[in-house]
Amino acid sequence: MSKSIFYHAGCPVCISAEHDVLELVGADNVEIVNIGENKSRISEAENAGVKSVPALLTPKGNVLHLNYGASIADVKG
């Protein structure tokens, strides 16, 4: 994986964090995935170790959980 992946659920906390991540990392270096809208990507996030969103998955496979917005269980509904 050459890009980071930023997973979020579309809540205000997540959107604010998305703006900060894009500013810090750069839009060319991160894929934005809204798992609130794209639930098919939830299992991918879980398999990577994401426990809550917003979270940033680094190219080395580290998960950085940011400013707690929602658990994966909450997003699953």
C-alpha positions as CSV (number, residue, x, y, z in Angstrom):
1,M,0.0,0.0,0.0
2,S,1.5,3.3,-1.0
3,K,-1.2,5.7,0.2
4,S,-2.7,6.1,3.6
5,I,-6.4,5.4,4.0
6,F,-8.6,7.7,6.1
7,Y,-11.8,5.9,7.3
8,H,-14.7,7.9,8.6
9,A,-18.4,7.8,9.0
10,G,-19.5,11.2,7.9
11,C,-20.2,12.7,11.3
12,P,-19.0,16.3,12.1
13,V,-16.1,15.0,14.1
14,C,-15.0,12.8,11.2
15,I,-15.4,15.6,8.6
16,S,-13.3,18.0,10.7
17,A,-10.6,15.3,11.0
18,E,-10.8,14.6,7.3
19,H,-10.1,18.3,6.5
20,D,-7.1,18.3,8.9
21,V,-5.7,15.0,7.5
22,L,-6.0,16.3,3.9
23,E,-4.2,19.5,4.9
24,L,-1.4,17.6,6.8
25,V,-0.9,14.6,4.5
26,G,-2.0,16.0,1.2
27,A,-4.9,14.8,-1.0
28,D,-2.5,12.8,-3.3
29,N,-1.2,10.8,-0.3
30,V,-4.5,9.6,1.2
31,E,-7.7,7.8,0.1
32,I,-10.8,9.0,1.9
33,V,-13.3,6.3,2.7
34,N,-16.7,7.2,4.2
35,I,-17.8,3.8,5.6
36,G,-21.1,5.4,6.7
37,E,-22.0,5.7,3.0
38,N,-19.8,2.8,1.7
39,K,-20.6,0.0,4.1
40,S,-19.0,-2.6,1.8
41,R,-15.6,-1.2,3.1
42,I,-16.3,-1.8,6.8
43,S,-14.9,-5.3,6.8
44,E,-11.7,-4.0,5.1
45,A,-11.3,-1.4,7.8
46,E,-11.9,-4.0,10.5
47,N,-9.4,-6.4,9.0
48,A,-6.8,-3.6,9.0
49,G,-7.4,-3.1,12.8
50,V,-9.8,-0.1,12.7
51,K,-11.9,-0.1,15.9
52,S,-13.4,3.4,15.7
53,V,-13.6,6.2,13.2
54,P,-12.1,8.5,12.3
55,A,-8.9,6.5,11.8
56,L,-5.9,6.7,9.5
57,L,-4.4,3.5,8.1
58,T,-0.7,4.3,7.2
59,P,1.1,2.7,4.3
60,K,3.0,0.5,6.8
61,G,-0.3,-0.9,8.2
62,N,-0.5,1.1,11.4
63,V,-3.9,2.3,12.5
64,L,-4.0,5.8,14.0
65,H,-7.4,6.3,15.8
66,L,-8.2,10.0,15.9
67,N,-10.6,12.0,18.0
68,Y,-13.2,9.3,18.7
69,G,-16.3,9.8,16.6
70,A,-18.0,6.3,16.4
71,S,-17.2,2.7,16.9
72,I,-17.3,0.3,14.0
73,A,-20.2,-1.4,15.7
74,D,-22.1,1.9,15.6
75,V,-21.4,2.4,12.0
76,K,-22.6,-1.2,11.1
77,G,-25.9,-0.3,12.7
